[in-house]
């Protein structure tokens, strides 16, 4: 199973158009609390969301 599939299963994400690369999990602090950020890529150009 790939990293992308593992993360998709972990966060119960159904959208196959979002991919995750190795090293996509970042540990950081948010509002003084330790947390983890998961960075993913959308594999197509969306026509409905503003950037």
Secondary structure, 3 states (H helix, E strand, C coil): CCHHHHHHHHCCCCCCCEECCCCCEEEEEECCEEEEEECCEECCCCCCCCC
